[in-house]
């Protein structure tokens, strides 16, 4: 078998670690799997923002040791040996993202040294820091991957719906761009967990039974973030519990089902709003969706209502599993960094120049 690169990704929902093995040249996803976190760890990660330094430091190292055990499990399950792995790219778990603070910053935890020490494989991590040092937002990083895969084809929008939604615009004869669009799954998940005692609305089935408050959504889309021009990015808490309580109090709705329907429509409408505002009409022909939100049928239906002239498909149509894409991207970023090649789209983040992102642990 060819030499492979591994990518590790843990998203804003902190529900687990996705590991992906890729063949870098020509690019191909070989294996991937998601490993759910124990409920106690997920709770700790979601609350990491409020931890004091000793507890946050401990969590940083705890996560690093878990990454080792999980990668070892992955290698065993897919009959791989560490010697077959050229490099590992680890995104880490985002605790805080503050590109507009007095001192711009972003923090991902999950100490990479454990992987390097136990597997004897170089590990590339902390990809966002250098972008911030170059005056960028530190996000989004996916536009480079989307350009790498789709940049020589007709213009496309690559939409990822995780906790936060973001998209890239790539294609032949156009400058690659991308930014965070607004809420992804977070608001809907919080509603489901509180009112329906389930982690998320599978397939959007509950939201499909409700009646969305369209006028409320129209008012919310006038908020500053939506009118702000790119480059721009969001902290995972920007559309979190505080936002939910402030703008979607349950007393405004007949029942929780209508609340969930409204949150679903708001998520779709925000994505559509950002596409209409900032993507030229000629580049809106097709949206390729990845991330957990691509399985929410009601969300995609609402997005199609908001963008009736745009073709909307899953990334599966292009041979990329929606759950594997981000982990695959960090595998590619790591491989390029190890080869001392650019793995960065500065135009999307606002950084001064394209660079090689990531710190290497040997």
N, C-alpha and C positions, 0 to 999 in steps of 0.2 A: 504493500500500500504506500502511496505517496506520503511525504511528510505533511503534517497537519498543523493548524493553529487552532487554539481553543479561545472561545470568548465567554465571559461570565457577565451576566446582567441581572440586576435586581432592581425592579422598578419602584415607582412611588407608592404603590399599594403594599409593598414589602411582604408579598404573599409567598415568595419563594425565589430560588436561584435558578435561572435558566442557563444551561451550558450548551454550547454549540461547537462542533468540530467542523472546520472548513478546510477545503483544499484551496489555497490562495490563488494558484495560477494553473489553468483558468479557474476562476472563482466557482466554487460549488459547495453547497451545504451538504455535508456527509452524514452527520448524526446530530441530534439535539434532544434534550429532555429537560423538563422543568421539575425541580425538586421542592415541594412545599416546605415552608418553614414551620416549626412547631408554633402553636398559637401563642405561647408565652414569649417567644423570640419576636414574632411579628408585632406583638403589642409593644415590646421594648423598642423596636425600630421605629414604630409609628410615633412613639413618645420621646424619641431621642433628642428632638429639638429642645426639650425642656430639662434635659439632664445636666447635672453639674459635671465639671471636668473629670473627676475620678471615675464616675460611672460611665461617662462617654468614652473615656480611654479604655476602660475594661470592655465595653461593648465592641469597640474597634478591634481589639485583639480577639475577642470571642468569635466575632464574625470571620476573622482571618483564619482561625483554626477550623471553623465549620466549612469554609471554602475548600480547605485541603481534604477533609473527609468526603465532601460531596464530589469533588473532582476525582478522587480515588475510586469512589463508587461508580462514577460515570465511565471511567476508563475500564473498570472491570466489566460493567454491563455491556459495553460495546467492544470488548476484547481488544483493547488498545493498551500499548505500553508507553510509559513516559518518554522513552527514547524516540517514539514516533512524533512527539510534539515539539515543534520548533520553538514556539513561543505561546504564552498565555496572555490574553488581554482581559483585565478585570476592571469593570466600571466602578464597582463599589456601590454602597447604599448612600444615596443623597440624604443628608441630614438637614442641610440649609443651603439656600441659594439666594445670595444677596448682591447681585451685580450693581445695584444702585446705592448701596450703603456708602458711608463716608470713605471707607476703604473697601472697594469692591472685593467680594469674596464668594467662594462656593466650597462646600465641604462634603466629601464622600468618605465613608469609613469602610473598613474591611482590610486589615493589614496584609499587604501582598507578600511580605517576607516569608510567611509560613509556606506559601505555595512554592516559592523559589527554593527554600531550604529543604522541604520534604520531597519535592519531585525533581529537583536539580534541573529545572527548566526556567529560563528567563521569563519574568513577568512584567508586563507594562501596565501601569495603573495611573490614577490621578490625571486623567486626560484633560480635564477642564482648566487646571491651574494656569498653564502657559497661555491659553487663550485670554484669560483674565489679565495676565501680566502684559499681554500685547494690546490691552485696551478693549477686549471683547466682552461679551456677556457671559462667556463660558458655556453657552448653549445657543442654539441646538448644534449638536455635532453630526447628526444623521445626514444633513445635506451632502457631505462629502461622499458618504457611502452611496446615497441615491444617485449622485452624479457618476460615480465609479461604475454603477450597474446600468443606469438608464440614460446617462448623459449624451450618448450618441444617437439616441432615438428621437421620435417626435415628442414634443413637450408633454410632460405629465406632472400631476400633483401626487406626491407620495405622502399619504396621511397616516400618522400613527395615533391611535387612540388608546393611551394608557391612563394613568391617573390624571395627567394633563394631556391635551391634544396638541399636536404640532404637525407641521407639514413642510415638505420641501417642494420647490418648483425647479425641475431640471429639463433639459432637452437640447437637442442640436441647435446651435446658433443662438442660444440665450444664456445669460449669466445665471448661474445657480443661486437660488435664494432659499430662505426658510426661516420659520420662527414659531414660537408657541402661540397657538390660536386661542386658547381659553380652557375651560373645563373639559376633562375627558370623562373618566368613569367615577371620579372621586365623589362628586355630589350625589350621584345616583346610588353609589355603594353605601354612603353614610345613611341615606334615607332607607334603603333596604335593611340595613343592619339594625336600625332603630325601630322602624315600624313593622317590618315583616320578618324579623329575626332570621334573616338569611344573608350570606356574605355579599351577594349581588343578584341582580334581576336577570336570571338566565334567559337568553334569547330576547330580552325585553318584553317578556310575556305579561308581566304585571303592568308595566307602563302602557302596553297596548290596550288595556281595559279602561284607562283613565281618560280624562278630558283635560288637555293642556290649556293653561292660561296664556294665550298668545299675546295679549296686551302687556302683561307683566314682562314677558320676554322682550318685547320691543323696547320697553323702557330700560331694561338692564343692558341692552346692547348699545346704549348711549354712554355707558361708563367709560372712564378715561382710557383704560387699557385697550379697549376695542378700537378707539379712535386714534390711538398712538401709532405712529409709523414704525416699521421695523428699521433696524434690528431690535428685537425685544424678546424677553424670556420671562418665565414665571417660576416662583418657588412653589413647591407642591402644596403649601398651605394657603396659597392665594385664593383657591376655590375649595376651602376646607370647611370645617364645622362652624367657624365664626361667620363666614360668608353665608352658609346655609341658614343659620339662625336669624341673621340680619335681614336677608332679602327673601327668604322663603318660610316665614313663620307658618306653622300648621294652621293657625286660625284663619288664614287667608283662603284655605281650601275646604271643600266639602268633606274630603276624606284623604287619607294618605296616598291612595291610588292616583288621585288627581295631582297631588304634589309630585309623585314620581313621574307621571306623564309630562308635567311641566318641566321638570329637571331634564328629562330626556330630550324634549323639544329644544330647551335652552342650549344644551350641549351641541345639538345638530345645527341650530340656528347661528350659534357663535362661530362655528367652523365655516359655515356658508358665508356669514357676514365678512369674515376675514379674507376669504377667497375673493368675494366680490369687490372688496375695498382695495386689495393689494395685488391681485393676480390679473394681468391683462386677459381680456375675454378670449383671445386666440390661444391662450395657454390653459384654458379650463376644459379641454375636451374630455379628459379622463382623470379620474381619481383612483389610485391604487391604495387600498386600506390594509393596514396591519395593526397589531396590538389586540388586546383583549376585547376592545370595543367593536371590532369588526364582526364579532359573533352576536352582537345585539341587533337583531333584525328590525326592531322598532326604531332604533337610532339611525340605522342606514336608510330605512324608509323615510324618516323625517328629513334626513340629509338630502335624499332624492327629491322630496317635495320642495325643499329650499333651493335646490340646484337642478331644475327639471331638464336642462339641456346638456347636462354632464353625465358621461358614462361612469358608473361607480362599480368597481370590482375588487375582489379580495386579492392580496398579493399571491395567494395560491395559484392564481391564473398565470403568474410569471415564475412559478417554481420556488417561491419563497414562502415558507410557512409563516403565518402572522405572528406566532409566538416565538419564532426563532430569529426574526430579522435583527433585532437590536443586539442580541448576543453575537450573531454572525458578524455584525458591523464592528464590534469591538475586537473580535478575532482578527479581522482584516486590518483595523487600525494598529493593532499590536504588531502584526507581521510587517507592515510598512514602516513602523517606527524602528523595529529591529533591523530592517534593511536600510535605515536612514533615509527614508523617502517621505515626502509630504503626505499627511493624512488629515488634512484640515481645510475647511472652506471658510476663510476669514470673512468673506463678503456676508455670509449668513449671520455671523456673530458680532460683526462690527470691529473685529481685530484689525490691527494695522497691516498685517501681512500673513500670508499662508506660512505655516510652520510644521514642525514635527511635534505632535502632542504626545504626552505621556512620560512617566518616569520609569526607568528600568531597574528592577531588582534582580540581582544575579545570585 
